[in-house]
Amino acid sequence: MPTITWQDFESVELRVGTLLSARVNEKAVKPAYILEVDLGPLGIKTSSAQLTHHYRAEELPGRQVLCVCNFEPKRIAGVRSEVLVTGVYDADNKVVLAGFDKPLPNGARLA
């Protein structure tokens, strides 16, 4: 991977959000959820995420996640995805959510 400058990194808007809801995206080719994320002053945003391997929809609300908030919205399997909920692939190539060990205000920016 090429190195980036600090200015490059600062241009990515990474913020804390709380998942409000998760439901199965019936139109997705690969199993995915439609998520609603409360980003505080930025409002409630929608995202589509392939999280079904490690997470049941009913256990996701209330969980805090890290989101990329300044991508252009993208249509994914019929959903207008406004933010990217971040995670890391495990050894089986399944997404594990990035998260926090202490509660944070919605909309807080990664420092």
C-alpha atoms as a printed R data frame, in Angstrom:
    type eleno elety resid chain resno       x       y      z
1   ATOM     1    CA   MET     A     1   0.000   0.000  0.000
2   ATOM     2    CA   PRO     A     2   1.270   3.484 -0.743
3   ATOM     3    CA   THR     A     3   1.816   5.814  2.194
4   ATOM     4    CA   ILE     A     4  -0.535   8.748  2.673
5   ATOM     5    CA   THR     A     5  -0.057  12.146  4.217
6   ATOM     6    CA   TRP     A     6  -1.640  13.283  7.468
7   ATOM     7    CA   GLN     A     7  -3.819  15.585  5.353
8   ATOM     8    CA   ASP     A     8  -5.054  12.537  3.369
9   ATOM     9    CA   PHE     A     9  -6.040  10.831  6.624
10  ATOM    10    CA   GLU     A    10  -7.776  13.940  7.944
11  ATOM    11    CA   SER     A    11  -9.965  14.026  4.835
12  ATOM    12    CA   VAL     A    12 -11.660  10.766  5.898
13  ATOM    13    CA   GLU     A    13 -14.515  11.605  8.249
14  ATOM    14    CA   LEU     A    14 -14.685   8.734 10.756
15  ATOM    15    CA   ARG     A    15 -17.431   9.151 13.353
16  ATOM    16    CA   VAL     A    16 -19.123   7.195 16.118
17  ATOM    17    CA   GLY     A    17 -22.700   6.103 15.586
18  ATOM    18    CA   THR     A    18 -25.195   3.949 17.430
19  ATOM    19    CA   LEU     A    19 -27.100   1.304 15.514
20  ATOM    20    CA   LEU     A    20 -30.837   1.933 15.849
21  ATOM    21    CA   SER     A    21 -32.106  -0.950 13.742
22  ATOM    22    CA   ALA     A    22 -30.998  -3.837 11.568
23  ATOM    23    CA   ARG     A    23 -33.136  -5.821  9.161
24  ATOM    24    CA   VAL     A    24 -32.351  -8.342  6.462
25  ATOM    25    CA   ASN     A    25 -31.848  -6.848  3.012
26  ATOM    26    CA   GLU     A    26 -33.961  -9.216  0.921
27  ATOM    27    CA   LYS     A    27 -32.546  -7.790 -2.342
28  ATOM    28    CA   ALA     A    28 -28.891  -8.424 -1.493
29  ATOM    29    CA   VAL     A    29 -27.074 -11.128 -3.474
30  ATOM    30    CA   LYS     A    30 -24.839 -11.844 -0.459
31  ATOM    31    CA   PRO     A    31 -26.596 -11.879  2.939
32  ATOM    32    CA   ALA     A    32 -26.668  -8.347  4.368
33  ATOM    33    CA   TYR     A    33 -28.515  -6.089  6.780
34  ATOM    34    CA   ILE     A    34 -29.991  -2.661  6.227
35  ATOM    35    CA   LEU     A    35 -28.795  -0.588  9.165
36  ATOM    36    CA   GLU     A    36 -30.014   2.721 10.571
37  ATOM    37    CA   VAL     A    37 -27.221   4.585 12.367
38  ATOM    38    CA   ASP     A    38 -27.664   7.548 14.723
39  ATOM    39    CA   LEU     A    39 -24.748   9.897 14.095
40  ATOM    40    CA   GLY     A    40 -25.901  12.645 16.467
41  ATOM    41    CA   PRO     A    41 -25.637  16.063 14.803
42  ATOM    42    CA   LEU     A    42 -25.243  14.422 11.367
43  ATOM    43    CA   GLY     A    43 -28.638  12.736 11.739
44  ATOM    44    CA   ILE     A    44 -29.795   9.188 11.140
45  ATOM    45    CA   LYS     A    45 -28.121   7.511  8.176
46  ATOM    46    CA   THR     A    46 -28.698   4.238  6.344
47  ATOM    47    CA   SER     A    47 -26.097   1.631  5.449
48  ATOM    48    CA   SER     A    48 -26.020  -1.848  3.959
49  ATOM    49    CA   ALA     A    49 -23.571  -4.240  5.578
50  ATOM    50    CA   GLN     A    50 -22.644  -7.907  5.206
51  ATOM    51    CA   LEU     A    51 -22.676  -8.742  8.911
52  ATOM    52    CA   THR     A    52 -24.993 -11.742  9.008
53  ATOM    53    CA   HIS     A    53 -22.308 -14.335  9.784
54  ATOM    54    CA   HIS     A    54 -21.317 -13.023 13.227
55  ATOM    55    CA   TYR     A    55 -24.368 -10.944 14.195
56  ATOM    56    CA   ARG     A    56 -28.120 -11.491 14.462
57  ATOM    57    CA   ALA     A    57 -30.235  -8.470 13.508
58  ATOM    58    CA   GLU     A    58 -31.867  -8.278 16.930
59  ATOM    59    CA   GLU     A    59 -28.525  -8.012 18.769
60  ATOM    60    CA   LEU     A    60 -27.206  -5.035 16.758
61  ATOM    61    CA   PRO     A    61 -29.409  -2.127 17.966
62  ATOM    62    CA   GLY     A    62 -27.631  -0.168 20.688
63  ATOM    63    CA   ARG     A    63 -24.157  -1.143 19.513
64  ATOM    64    CA   GLN     A    64 -21.746   1.698 18.778
65  ATOM    65    CA   VAL     A    65 -19.799   1.521 15.523
66  ATOM    66    CA   LEU     A    66 -17.252   3.565 13.583
67  ATOM    67    CA   CYS     A    67 -18.534   4.963 10.280
68  ATOM    68    CA   VAL     A    68 -16.991   6.654  7.275
69  ATOM    69    CA   CYS     A    69 -19.369   9.563  6.799
70  ATOM    70    CA   ASN     A    70 -18.034  11.432  3.789
71  ATOM    71    CA   PHE     A    71 -18.366   8.897  0.995
72  ATOM    72    CA   GLU     A    72 -20.932   9.801 -1.627
73  ATOM    73    CA   PRO     A    73 -24.145   7.813 -1.058
74  ATOM    74    CA   LYS     A    74 -24.192   4.600 -3.058
75  ATOM    75    CA   ARG     A    75 -27.081   2.340 -4.035
76  ATOM    76    CA   ILE     A    76 -26.403  -1.206 -2.780
77  ATOM    77    CA   ALA     A    77 -29.004  -3.918 -3.409
78  ATOM    78    CA   GLY     A    78 -31.826  -1.378 -3.500
79  ATOM    79    CA   VAL     A    79 -30.610   0.571 -0.450
80  ATOM    80    CA   ARG     A    80 -29.254   4.120 -0.473
81  ATOM    81    CA   SER     A    81 -26.163   3.523  1.637
82  ATOM    82    CA   GLU     A    82 -25.138   6.880  3.147
83  ATOM    83    CA   VAL     A    83 -22.293   5.756  5.438
84  ATOM    84    CA   LEU     A    84 -19.826   2.876  5.557
85  ATOM    85    CA   VAL     A    85 -19.946   0.955  8.829
86  ATOM    86    CA   THR     A    86 -16.383  -0.237  9.396
87  ATOM    87    CA   GLY     A    87 -15.144  -3.683 10.278
88  ATOM    88    CA   VAL     A    88 -12.319  -6.117  9.702
89  ATOM    89    CA   TYR     A    89 -12.338  -9.475  7.939
90  ATOM    90    CA   ASP     A    90 -11.615 -12.429 10.199
91  ATOM    91    CA   ALA     A    91  -9.706 -15.595  9.202
92  ATOM    92    CA   ASP     A    92 -12.847 -16.891  7.421
93  ATOM    93    CA   ASN     A    93 -13.284 -13.641  5.457
94  ATOM    94    CA   LYS     A    94 -16.349 -12.614  7.527
95  ATOM    95    CA   VAL     A    95 -16.760  -9.067  8.837
96  ATOM    96    CA   VAL     A    96 -16.225  -8.272 12.522
97  ATOM    97    CA   LEU     A    97 -17.430  -4.773 13.439
98  ATOM    98    CA   ALA     A    98 -15.010  -2.106 14.621
99  ATOM    99    CA   GLY     A    99 -16.227  -0.804 17.961
100 ATOM   100    CA   PHE     A   100 -15.401   0.823 21.281
101 ATOM   101    CA   ASP     A   101 -14.937  -0.344 24.851
102 ATOM   102    CA   LYS     A   102 -16.522   2.786 26.425
103 ATOM   103    CA   PRO     A   103 -19.698   4.706 25.483
104 ATOM   104    CA   LEU     A   104 -19.139   7.722 23.256
105 ATOM   105    CA   PRO     A   105 -21.381  10.552 22.014
106 ATOM   106    CA   ASN     A   106 -22.961   9.912 18.639
107 ATOM   107    CA   GLY     A   107 -21.185  11.910 15.968
108 ATOM   108    CA   ALA     A   108 -17.848  12.062 17.835
109 ATOM   109    CA   ARG     A   109 -15.003  12.199 15.322
110 ATOM   110    CA   LEU     A   110 -12.057   9.822 15.426
111 ATOM   111    CA   ALA     A   111  -9.072  11.694 16.809
